[in-house]
Amino acid sequence: MQMSKEKPIAVVDERTHNERILDQFTRQSATFGERQTQDEMAHLMVRASGVAHGDTVLDIGCGAGIVTCAFAAVAGHVTGLDLTPAMLERAQNRQNELSLTNMTWQCGDVNALPFPDNSFSIVVTRNTFHHLLSPESVLAEMVRVCRPGGRIVVVDTTPDAAKLGDYDRFETLLHPSHVHALSLEDLLGLFTRANLLHIESTGHEIEKDFEFLLSGSSLNSGDAEWVRQWIHDDLSENRIGLGVHLKDERYFVSFPITIVAANKATQEG
């Protein structure tokens, strides 16, 4: 059965969108930390940042604190910022479980970071840009609060440019706060326009069991069957760009992930 995938992506203002993010991630917070471990990716981010003991790190959109805590194991001090109080509670629990003391948590909006200019030596974020109405503005905020010569690291899904439309429609069904995924070219373009230096990127894939992914979505039962059919169709079509495949008669998807790291210019340069 061929399904129509032409569901429009709604455009909203920033306040409405933030309310959508709060609703989605508050409901997901109870199991988010367990579902989104991805410790290997967090350690790859730590490596890409070049973090050392003397560094002060800011993790924006920190969620359940997986990346934040990975940095705290190395850095001098790490601050995690998120819009959702329930997620910050999960992050604090993770900190306590790991017996980390060099951390601060703050509730705030990534669109207007509540920190002075040049506050941190490293500023990072993972899986936030596709939830943003203006990732370029948020990257500018990251650069603003980063010290001259400091490091910026962004990690996100980067589908093939030709498949972005279908990917966005698919992802918005699963997670209503999704706005738009960036291709690798788009993401690198943001870094270039932000006048960041020594831009480096590395590509990775994260494989997920589709039913496990679906169980953490915001779909109702009727829409879940619709999306299952879409995944079934995409086994041969690959319109979404997630390389749908079968293992032991279960559907799996592979998300293309890119880590982009660069330096803020020094005051002299």
C-alpha positions in Angstrom: 0.0 0.0 0.0 1.5 3.3 -1.1 1.1 6.1 1.5 1.0 9.8 0.9 3.9 11.6 2.6 3.1 15.1 1.7 2.2 16.3 5.2 3.0 20.0 5.5 5.5 21.4 8.1 3.8 24.1 10.2 5.6 27.4 10.6 5.2 28.9 14.1 6.6 31.8 16.1 9.4 31.4 18.7 7.1 31.5 21.7 4.8 28.8 20.3 7.7 26.7 19.2 9.3 26.9 22.7 6.0 25.7 24.2 6.0 22.8 21.8 9.6 21.9 22.9 8.6 22.1 26.6 5.6 19.9 26.0 7.5 17.3 24.0 10.6 17.0 26.1 8.7 17.2 29.4 6.7 14.1 28.4 9.9 12.3 27.2 12.0 13.2 30.2 11.2 10.1 32.3 13.0 7.8 29.8 15.0 10.2 27.7 18.3 9.5 29.4 18.0 5.8 29.1 16.9 6.0 25.4 19.5 8.5 24.3 22.7 7.2 25.9 25.0 7.5 22.8 28.0 7.6 25.1 30.3 6.9 22.2 29.1 10.1 20.4 29.6 12.1 23.6 33.2 10.9 23.8 33.8 11.8 20.2 32.6 15.3 20.9 34.9 15.5 23.9 37.8 14.5 21.6 36.8 16.9 18.8 36.7 19.8 21.3 40.3 19.3 22.6 39.0 19.9 26.1 41.5 20.1 29.0 41.3 20.4 32.7 41.5 24.2 32.7 38.5 24.6 30.3 35.1 26.0 31.1 32.5 24.4 28.9 28.9 25.3 28.1 26.5 22.6 26.7 23.4 24.2 25.3 20.2 22.2 24.9 21.8 19.7 27.3 18.8 17.6 27.8 19.5 14.7 30.2 23.1 15.7 30.6 24.8 12.9 28.7 27.2 15.2 26.8 27.5 17.6 29.8 28.7 14.9 32.1 31.1 13.5 29.6 32.8 16.9 29.4 32.7 17.3 33.2 34.9 14.2 33.5 37.7 16.2 31.8 37.0 19.9 32.0 37.5 22.3 34.9 33.8 23.3 35.0 30.8 22.6 32.8 27.5 24.4 32.6 24.4 22.7 31.1 21.6 24.8 29.8 18.1 23.6 28.7 14.6 24.9 28.3 12.9 22.0 30.0 13.1 21.8 33.8 12.2 18.1 33.8 15.2 17.4 31.6 17.5 19.3 33.9 16.2 17.2 36.8 17.2 14.1 34.9 20.6 15.7 34.2 21.2 16.4 37.9 20.3 12.8 38.7 22.9 11.7 36.2 25.5 14.0 37.7 24.8 12.6 41.2 25.1 9.0 39.9 28.5 9.8 38.4 29.6 11.8 41.5 30.6 14.8 39.5 30.9 18.1 41.4 32.3 20.6 38.8 28.9 21.3 37.2 26.2 23.9 37.1 22.7 23.6 35.6 20.6 26.4 34.3 17.2 26.7 32.7 17.2 29.0 29.8 16.6 29.7 26.1 19.3 28.9 23.6 18.1 31.8 21.4 19.3 34.3 24.0 22.0 32.7 26.2 22.0 34.2 29.7 25.8 34.7 29.9 28.1 37.6 29.2 30.4 37.7 26.1 33.5 35.5 26.2 32.3 33.5 29.2 33.4 30.0 28.2 36.5 28.4 26.5 34.3 25.7 24.8 30.7 25.8 23.7 29.0 22.7 22.5 25.6 21.3 21.5 24.2 18.0 20.3 20.9 17.3 18.4 19.5 20.8 18.9 19.9 22.6 15.6 17.1 20.6 13.9 14.7 21.9 16.6 15.6 25.5 16.0 13.7 28.1 14.0 17.0 30.0 13.5 20.1 27.8 14.0 22.2 30.6 12.5 21.2 33.0 15.3 21.8 30.3 17.9 25.3 29.6 16.5 25.9 33.4 16.7 25.0 33.2 20.4 27.4 30.3 20.9 30.2 32.3 19.3 29.3 35.4 21.4 29.7 33.6 24.7 32.8 31.7 23.6 36.2 33.3 24.4 38.5 34.4 21.6 40.4 31.4 20.3 37.9 29.1 22.0 36.2 26.0 20.5 32.7 25.6 19.1 31.4 22.0 18.6 28.0 21.2 17.0 26.6 17.7 16.4 23.4 17.0 14.5 21.7 14.8 11.9 22.8 15.8 8.4 20.6 14.0 5.7 21.4 14.1 2.1 20.3 17.4 0.6 18.1 15.8 -2.0 16.1 14.0 0.7 15.6 16.8 3.2 12.0 17.3 2.4 10.9 13.7 3.1 13.2 13.5 6.1 11.7 16.6 7.6 8.2 15.4 7.1 9.1 12.0 8.7 10.9 13.5 11.7 8.1 16.1 12.3 5.6 13.3 12.6 7.7 11.6 15.3 8.8 14.7 17.1 6.6 17.8 16.6 9.4 20.2 17.7 11.5 19.3 14.7 11.8 22.2 12.4 14.4 21.5 9.6 17.4 19.2 9.3 20.5 20.7 7.8 22.6 19.0 5.1 26.3 18.8 5.7 26.8 21.7 3.2 24.2 23.8 5.1 25.8 23.1 8.5 29.3 23.9 7.2 27.9 27.1 5.6 26.7 28.3 9.0 30.2 27.9 10.4 31.7 29.7 7.5 29.3 32.7 7.8 30.0 32.8 11.5 33.6 33.6 10.6 34.8 30.5 12.5 38.3 29.2 11.8 39.9 25.8 11.2 36.5 24.1 10.5 36.7 20.3 10.8 33.9 17.8 10.2 33.6 14.1 10.7 30.7 11.9 9.7 29.2 9.0 11.7 26.1 6.8 11.6 23.9 5.9 14.6 21.8 2.8 14.0 18.5 2.6 15.9 15.8 -0.1 16.2 12.8 1.6 14.6 10.3 0.3 17.2 12.5 1.6 20.0 12.6 4.9 18.2 8.9 4.9 17.8 8.2 4.2 21.4 9.8 7.5 22.4 7.9 9.6 19.8 4.8 11.7 20.3 2.7 9.8 17.9 -0.8 8.5 18.6 -1.5 4.8 17.8 -3.2 5.6 14.5 -0.3 7.7 13.2 2.2 5.0 14.4 0.7 2.5 12.0 0.9 5.1 9.2 4.6 5.6 10.0 5.3 1.9 10.1 3.9 1.6 6.6 6.2 4.5 5.5 9.2 2.7 6.9 8.1 -0.5 5.2 7.9 1.3 1.9 11.2 3.0 2.4 13.0 -0.3 2.7 13.1 -0.2 -1.1 12.7 3.5 -1.8 15.1 5.1 0.7 13.3 8.4 0.2 13.9 9.5 3.8 17.6 8.9 3.6 17.9 6.7 6.7 18.9 3.5 5.0 16.0 1.5 6.4 17.1 -2.2 6.7 16.0 -5.4 8.3 17.9 -7.4 11.0 16.2 -10.5 12.6 12.9 -9.4 11.0 13.0 -6.0 12.7 13.4 -2.6 11.0 16.4 -0.5 11.7 17.3 3.0 10.6 20.8 4.6 10.4 20.9 8.4 11.1 23.8 10.3 9.3 25.5 12.4 12.0 28.1 15.0 11.6 30.4 16.5 14.2 31.6 20.0 13.2 34.2 21.8 15.3 36.0 25.1 14.8 37.7 28.0 16.6 36.6 31.5 17.3 39.0 34.1 16.0 41.3 35.6 18.5 40.9 39.3 19.3 44.0 40.0 17.2 42.9 37.9 14.3 
